[in-house]
Amino acid sequence: MYKKFLLFFIIFCPFLFSIIHYTDIDDKLVFRIFHTQKDNLINDIEFNYKVKVIEEIPNNLSGITFNENTNTLFVITNSPRDIYELDKNGEVLKKIDLKGFRDTEDITYIKENIFAILDEELSSIFIVEIDNDTKVVHRENSLKEFNLDYRYFENFGLEGISYDKVEDEFYIVNERTPKKIISIKGIMTDSNIKIKDKEELEFNNVYLSDFSAIHYDEVMRRFYILSDESKILGRVDEQIDFSKYLDLSNNKISSQMTNPEGITKDKEGNIYIVGEPNLFLSIKRDKVLN
């Protein structure tokens, strides 16, 4: 009887796992069954978690990026369409109105005063300039515009963007149906545009039900992919493998992020996540322990 049960377990479990994962029945359930302590992205003892409600933002906070030039954070909302500059504690320093855009899902810092805005409804990347005096950004005044329509069904479109300035390469995530990670080279240098589907990253995704945001760490050369539905942040290392995970629902503070939509890191390695309606999560290293 024991041998029959063992044989059934060996044969049936991988089959069941495949059905659950590839049909997206519940990737979080799969995570809870197969995830182990060694897969954790960070050790909670060495980090401080803080969640802040940004009262100045009314709703639909969806993206975030770190500006290494100003050492501040820039966040974006999709309705109403605005950009806010924050300090690292989530305090609002400045508000910038967006005019002519439709559904601004994410923002990423490029260099100097240059940013890229991702608009889901327009399926486009807009390169814009934001300096200390900027109060309004008009779509028609964008420095560059690049259209990429990866939508298959309504409201399942481009959700996150990040940039590797060393390789002049944008990384974009399509939310789901299908889940996609796309790279685009050549936009900023006006060279031959090369678009690539990063299938090697998508294939190794096991636990993320959707892709709501992406951050590329060009120093450590790692990808961070955020899932709104699974409430999981996954890290992809050079081996092109989802090797580490942060379960936001497994921490009393981070579990308050009911709809995590954006992810970025600063040069110290601190993690910042934003989510609807107006929540700001910081996960900072405890300086005492370093």
N, C-alpha and C positions, 0 to 999 in steps of 0.2 A: 504494500500500500504506500509506503514511504517513497519508494523508487518511482512509482507511478505519479505521485504528487510532485516530486522533484522534476520529473520529466515534463509534466504539464506546465509547471512554473517556468522552466527554462524556455519552453517553446512559446507559451502563451503571453508571457509578460512583455517581451520585446514587441510582439505583434500588437498588444494592447497599447503599449507606449506609442507606437507609430501612429495608430489610429487617433489617439487622443491629441498627439502633437500636430499632426499634419491636417487635422480637421479643426484645430483650434478649439476643441471642446472646453478645455480648461488647462492652459499651460501653467497656471499658478498651482494647480493640483499636482501636476507632474513635478514642478519645482519642489514642493513640500515633501514629495515622496523620495526624490533622488538627490536633492541638495544636501551637502555635508558642510561641516564647519570649515574645512580647509578651502572651500570654494568662496568664502567671504571676501568681499572686496576690501573692507577695512575692519579694524578691531575697534569696537565701540568705546573701549576703555580709553583709547588714545585720542578720541575726537569729541568735540563738543557740538551737540545738535541744538539749533535754535530755529523756531518757526515764528514768523512775523506776518501779521495782516497789514498790508500796505493800504492804509485808509484812503490815500490820495488816488488810488486806482480803483475805479468803480467796478470793473468786471473784465473777464476774458483775457487775463494775463497768460501769454502763450510762449514767449521765447526770451532767452537771455544770452548775453555775451560779455566777456571781460575785455576791457580796453587797457592794454598794458601801458599805453602812452599816458593815460590819465590816472591809472590805478583805480578805476571805477568800473561799475557794471552798467550795462544798458539793457533795458527790458522793453518788450513790445507787446501791445495788445492788438487783438484783431477786430474788436467792435466794442467801443469806438476805436479807431485806429490811431494809436499814439505811441511815442517812444518816451521812456523815462530814464534819466540817469540816476543811479543809486550809489551810495557808498557801500562798503562791504557788510554793513549791518542792516542794509535794506532801507535806509533813510533816503527819501526822495531829495535829489539835488536840483533837478531840472525836468521840465516837461517839454516835449516837442510834438507838435501836431503833424499828422500825415494827411496829405491831400491828394486825391485821385487814385488811391489804392483801394483794393476791394476786400481782401481777407489776409492780412499780414500775420503770418504764423510764426515767423522766426527772424532773428537778426544775428549777424556774425561780424566781428571786427576783422578788418583786413590789415590796414597800416595807417599811420599818421591820423588823418581825420576821415578815413574812408571805411564805409560799412557796406554790407550786402543785406538786403531785405528780401525775404522769401514770401511771395504772395501766392496762396493756395488757389484761389479762384482764377487768377490770371495765369497760373502755372509758370511763373516767371521769377527770375532773379533781377533785382534792381540794385545797381551800384550807386550809392549816394554819399554825399559829403556832409558831415556833421561836425561843426566846431563849437567853440565856446559861445558864439553869438547866434547860433542857429535856433530859431523858434518854430519854424515851419519847414517841412520837406515836401516839395511838390513832385509828384510822380513824373511829370513832363520835364523836370529839370534833372532827372537821373543822369549820371555820367555814362552809364551803360545799361542795357537791358538785354536779357537772354531768356528766351521762352523754351520751356521744356514741359510738354504735356504728358505726364505719366498716369493720369487719372483713368480709372476703368469704371468706377461707379461714383455717384454723387456723394460728396463729402468725404471720400477716401482719396486724399491727394497728398501733395507735398507738405510735410509737417516740420522738418528740421533741416538746418544747414550749418556747416562748419567749413573752415578754410585752412589749408596748409600753404602758408606763404613761401615756404622753401621750394615746393614743387609747383606753385601756382595751381592748386587743385582744390576745387570745391567738392564737398561731400554732402549729399542730400538724401534724406530718407522719405520714402513713400509710406504712408501710414499702414495700409494693409490692402488686401484684395487687388494686387498682391503686395506683400511686404517687400520693399526694395531698398537697397543702398546703391546710390548712383554717384559716380565720380565724373567731374567735368574739368578738363584741363584747357588752359589757353584763353580764358575770358579776360583776365586782367592784362595779359601780355599781348593780346590781339594776335596770337599765333593760331595755327590750325587747331580748331576745337576738336577735342577728343572726348567722347562720352562712353563710359564703360559701366556696365552692370556688375557690381561687386558680388558676384554669385558665391564666391568663396566665403564671404562673411555671412550671407543669408543662409547658406547650407548648414553652417555650424550653430545657428540659433536654435536653442532647445526650449527656453522658458519664456521668451518674450512674445506675448500675444499680438502686440502691435509695435510699431516704431513711432514714437511721438517726438523724439529729438535725438540729435547726434552732436558729440563734441570730439574733435580730433586734437589729441595732445601731441604736438609736433616735437616736443622735447623728448618724451619717452616713446613717441611713435606708437601710440595706442588710441583705439577708438572707445568711446563711451556711448552706449546706446540706451536710451530711456524708453520704458514702456508705460504708458498711461494705464492700460487695462490690467496689466500684471503687477503694477506698482514695483517694478524691478529696474535697477540700473545695472547693465551688463558691461563688462570690460573685455575688449578684444585685443589680445597681445600680438606680437610680431608673428607668432606661429599661426595667425589667422584662426584663432580659436576663442570662443567665449569661455574664458577661464575663471573669471571672478565675478561675483554678484553682490549687489547691495539690495536687500529686501526692505523697502521703505515701510511696509506694513508690520515689520518685526520690531520696530522701535517705537516707544510711546510718543516721542516727539515727531519723528518723520511720518508716522502713520496718519498725522493730521493732513498730509498732502493727498487729498482724495482724488485729485486730477493733475498729476505731475505732467507738465507740458514742455519744460525747457531745462537744459543742463549746460553748465560751463564750469571751468576751473580757473583759478588764478595762478600766478607764477609760483606761489608757495605750495600749491597742490591742494588748496581748500576747494571744496565742492559747493556749488550753488545751484539750487533747483527751484524753479517757479512753477506755479500751477493755478488753475482756475479756482475761485474767481479772482483772488488777489493775494495769494499766499507766497511767501518767500522763505525758503529753507536754506540755512547755511550749515555746512558740516566742516568744522575747522579743526585743525590739529591743535592739541593741547601743548602749548609751548613748554610747559613745565616738564613734560615727559620726553621732549626731544633732546 
